[in-house]
Amino acid sequence: MKFELVKALAPALLLMALAAALDGVCALLLAAAVANWQQNPGHWLGLLALATPLLLAVQYAAASRGFFAGGAVMSSLLRALFRRLPRALSPQEQAPGLLAGAIGQTMSAPAHLLAPLVGAVVTPLALIAGLACLSPGVALMLLAACVLLMLVLRGSAARLHRRERELGEANQSIEGALMQFARHQALLRFGYGQAAAAEALTQRLDDHHRAHAALLRQSLPYHLLFSAGLQLTLLAALWFGAHEVLAQRLNVAQWLALMIVLARLLEPLLQLSHLDQALRQLKSAWAQLRQALASPALPLPERDGAAPQDDGIALEALSLAAAHGGWRLREIGGACAAGEMLAIVGPSGAGKSSLLSLMARTQDPTAGRVFYGGRDVRALSARQLAGGRGVMWQDNRLLRGSVRWNLTQGRTDIGDERLLALLAALDLPPDVLEEEVGSDGDRFSGGQKQRLCLARTLLQGAPRLLLDEPGASLDLRNAERVAALLAGWPGTRVVVTHDPALACRADRVWVLEGGRLTAAGSPDALREAGGWFARFCQAKMTGDR
């Protein structure tokens, strides 16, 4: 990715540097024409007439390349994120905001920030280099002034870092709050919770306002100090020029030429003072992207390995360490034969979803192995892994578009007959196919979204299904429909559930307690043996649902 970014930015940087240097040359030619006004300025004016159109052409080319570079940077970053985030071992909570926030800021930099930044460095250096040929003392004085002004900017950046970090945190908080507020409008209106949600959002906005105001208050003295430094530099040049004119070492035309050069030198520095905060925010955005791209990811082979021999799943002494010490899962082994339905049950926090994530290989175990059809899942490529199992998590979401597109994902081999049959099995009306789901599926109830996500997973046609609480948001009637559908579905099915009706339809049941597999067998055998599963079924049957 670094090579792609350099390749995209290099032409724009070269053109911007050339434009900034030509800008300095034009200022020097104008100053030379003014200094020689009483003699013969025609030579300098002719050179200026030639340089000015060239400067405009290069500036236009640089601006165009800057916009193209911004698009190329965004494309490169998006491709890198699309490759990285699905394999990330830790969830990226701010991933939805990267596009509107960090990537948007980074994309705008080549078009809007890069040219002024290059100009603030190259143009003053070109002017000082030109002056050094005529008056080394003046050039040295201006160079010292530029260095002092840069030190002031550097000091202000260090002092304002904490306030800018607080403002960045407030920005992220607002982005998340606005997203949640917009996403759950239908639910808030239905549940009469809109006033409380609006009050919480207003509180976030007030916090952001206070953080922004604090940053402005603290940054004002530094901006005033920098502006005062620029004005003092200008006053010093005025005093120096007047002194030299009175001493008859300079004439008035030469003094005016010096002021032209000075004004052109200070202008990009003044722009830099306004760009300083934007550049620091860009640095923060780039840090967010680097953190997302550097997050640990699953190592996946580039080439396909040997294909699984059947549709079964086997676990060999799986253990998973907890983030803060201890174990989330410990020495779990067993198998789900091809075509069987396995239900994983247990109290909350027992590690059921963690075990399912290991079986789906969205993370790797600390110890032990997972096999698909006798093949270690770590030897399967991304294509083999995606085609070898269909996964449905509790927080599955619908994507903006029609229901048909959500179910088929653009596949043309799924006909209407198959779609309508599955919708009927899930008690969904046939005319729902062409409806738009809205943002995050907010046009449907929680139970409808759950059934549509299940239908999408089933239509993948994967030989192994790994489902986390497929009936969690459903009423009793629809939960029974889902249980009956899954019990008769072909292929290998692993279901994490708190519903005894679904668990009792499985061929085998695993009971997890405290991260360990404490019981395994058929539902009838486990009920007769007593223990956690028997109590679980009895409690649900008596109404503790």
Summary of the structure (lengths in Angstrom):
residues: 545
radius of gyration: 33.6
end to end distance: 51.4
largest distance: 113.5
contacts: 1691
relative contact order: 0.08
helix: 66%
strand: 11%
